[in-house]
Amino acid sequence: MYESKKVIKKHILPLLPLRGLTVFPYMILHFDVGRVKSIKALEEAMINNQLIFLVTQKEAKNDSPGEEDVYNVGTISKVKQLLKLPGDTIRVLVEGVSRAEITEFTQNEPFFAAEVEEQIYVNDDKQSVEIEALKRRVLSAFEDYVGLSNKISPETVLSITTIEDPGQLSDMVASNIFLKVEQKQEILNEFDPKIRLEKILEILLKEMEILEIEKNINTKVRKQIDKMQKEYYLREQLKAIQSELGDKEGVTGEVEEYKEKLKKAEFPEEVEKKVLKELDRLLKMQSGSAEGSVIRTYLDWVFDLPWNKETEEVIDLKKAEEILDEDHYGLEKVKDRIVEYLAVRKLKNNLKGPILCLVGPPGVGKTSIAKSIARALNRNYVRMSLGGVKDEAEIRGHRRTYVGAMPGRIIASLKQAGTKNPLILLDEIDKMSSDFRGDPASAMLEVLDGEQNFAFRDHYMELPFDLSNVMFLTTANSLETIPRPLLDRMEVIHISSYTEEEKVNIALKYLIPKQIEAHGLDKKNIEIDENTARDVINYYTREAGVRSLEREFANLCRKAARTIVSSRSKTIKITSEKLEKYLGAKKFRYDKANEKDEAGIATGLAWTPVGGDTLSIEVSLMDGNGKLELTGHLGDIMKESARAAMSFIRSKADQLHIDKNFYNKFDIHIHVPEGAIPKDGPSAGITLATAMISALTGLPVKKNVAMTGEITLRGRVLPIGGLKEKVLAAHRAGINTVIVPMDNKKDIDDIPENVRKKVKFVLASDMETVISTALAKPNFKRLKNKMPDKLSDEVIAEEQAAVTSLEKGIINIEQ
């Protein structure tokens, strides 16, 4: 019997996890290391005795393995050589010493280290007959395996056959046969040399069966290839015979067919030369060659492109206006721009197509308006989505040297359009990105530049195509992600969110009739009046566009269809009272104006991506030492506005009849309700100041007044954005007076006329106007100080000192 005794040694070593690689004792190999933890483990090993514990990961894809993500058994190895490569990667040469098992992880950072148990089997006597037989059988099977695989060098086989130790023999054989990581780990897990030999023998026998089957398959495939080569030889002989007989079939006939097409087509001179050159190459090629297929595909693309085909553009301003009004409600700026383009086009026929960029939130009709423009201009319409495009070749095409090369999307869109003057919609142009394959936004620069695109060259076509007659229209949700050079080539038209009145008109004129028809109903079957539509808009949707609104009307039509079919009723009238029955409980609510004048509460106005909203700001005073507490999920800009308002109040305490030392007597708590919703922006500055002044003076803020504007330390009111949406929100909440910055006077014209008639606008350039309008019965001194144009050093120092003393008493909310 084979007898041996086991010697156990324990070590604490740095641990390096390997991906898809198993190291055996006596094995010499090199691999690359790039992970920071692994590099630190190598450095630790080099500092000590050059020993490191190599263990295989259970999942190779895991970039940050933990203790449970590696196998328990690995190999103690000695680092022979380190070589630093470009890109912070190190190439390591190691030699396996002995297998060991992890008993405990001693550390995880900055690298893994573990206590490992090394088990060494020492022979007491000479090897038994059983072990010798196993060794011979393994060596025999290994030589047969090498003969079938042809992947192992004779020198390796010779070195393995001279090994006497059974443990070393099993490890060397295992490291030189091609196994899965799990199989190699199974062998590595076994410490007993005899059991390892048995497992190796079992694996070798199974692998030889597989190799025998593979050999038979390869023999069959080779015979089939020989048969195909014979058929190819015979076909070439037949082709030569046909050529001698003057038979025009085959490649010659195909080339003649292409030449007939070329005579009928009116191609530019450069295109015609290129086609003749490709036909000449095709004629000289062998039949059935792969290159011949590439040329045929290229020629088909050339003949399919509309080099001289175009639709006759209809320039009828009245008809164009009718089509645009028929398909879309509102969007006046877009419609005016299209009509202007048509007017100039009618006067000057060579006007290059404009590149309009419609920017706005989702669902406001940016994409659908392109179809209406194409119909109004009698141009063919093609939509090209750019969302997620990362490869420059998507725009310019692949070069024909690549296998499976195809033209870019621009050329493909022209083929789809069938004319050289279509309207191409470049949808979601802000969603393009870039990676190692190039930047598609840079490729778009030539496409959208009227000074360059008259000779656009696709990498696949290698021919100039005139894009100057194409009308490009682009859409985007935001301008922030569009590169500036690309944005410079486009004329931006902003489409804001729809107002309530616009949504009501769109619902009654477009959405409801469309959904009634789509659900097999007619106007007699279902009635939805204006008040019902308005309630659906206000209480069941909150969006910039009308997509969710259309889904809610579709829901009503489905309910009506079910009721009509089941109860045989002919007409279903849906009123505001029945909405909860059909659509469930109301999903949204809108804030209403305060019911009475209150001190310390001011109404601000906010802009959101789905429209405007009112913002109630509350201020409470408590005995304290001047701490300013801000709550309500406020952003940094809004916090800065509160501090600026505080500094303004302190600097004007006398004129406001406020105790100069109030900041040493009170803690001020500012809260904006709905704390779960993040809020930020500078436009709440004057609202914050008004609420604080009201709380400090005890004078109430008028319930019917709302305001928006940014405040400075000197009390000036600066302009803001989104005025239209904010005023509509105030009107919806029942507020009839809105304080806006003086510089926003120009934006009042964008507000619908019916709202302008019901809302009083107070233009404010300083806080005096804001306070006198918002507070009930103010009796303050003049707030304006006669300051010179250039502030003196004393004034600047005084203002800085006021801000510094304030900041000392402010609570750091983020801590």
Secondary structure, DSSP 8 states (H G I E B T S, - for coil): ---EEEEEEEEEEEEEEESS----TT-EEEEEE--HHHHHHHHHHHHTTSEEEEEEBS-TT-SS--GGGB-SEEEEEEEEEEEEETTTEEEEEEEEEEEEEEEEEEE-SSSEEEEEEEEEEEESSS--HHHHHHHHHHHHHHHHHHHHH--S-HHHHHHHHT---HHHHHHHHHHHS---HHHHHHHHT---HHHHHHHHHHHHHHHHHHHHHHHHHHHHHHHHHHHHHHHHHHHHHHHHHHHHTT---THHHHHHHHHHHHHHS---HHHHHHHHHHHHHHHHS-TT-HHHHHHHHHHHHHHHS-SS--------HHHHHHHHHHH-SS-HHHHHHHHHHHHHHHH-TT-----EEEE--TTSSHHHHHHHHHHHHT--EEEEE-TT---THHHH---TTSTT----HHHHHHHHH-SSS-EEEEETGGG---BTTB-HHHHHHHHT-TTTGGGEE-TTT-SEE--TT-EEEEEES-STTS-HHHHHTSEEEE-----HHHHHHHIIIIIHHHHHHHTT--TTTEEE-HHHHHHHHHHH---SSSHHHHHHHHHHHHHHHHHHHHH--S-EEE-GGGHHHHH-S---------SS-BTTEEEEEEEETTEEEEEEEEEEEEESSS-EEEESSB-HHHHHHHHHHHHHHHHTTTTTT--TTHHHHEEEEEE-S-TTS-B--GGGHHHHHHHHHHHHH---B-TTEEE--EE-TT-BEE--S-HHHHHHHHHHTT--EEEEEGGGGGGGGGS-HHHHHH-EEEEESBHHHHHHHHBSS-----------SS--HHHHHHHHHHHHHHHHTB--TT-
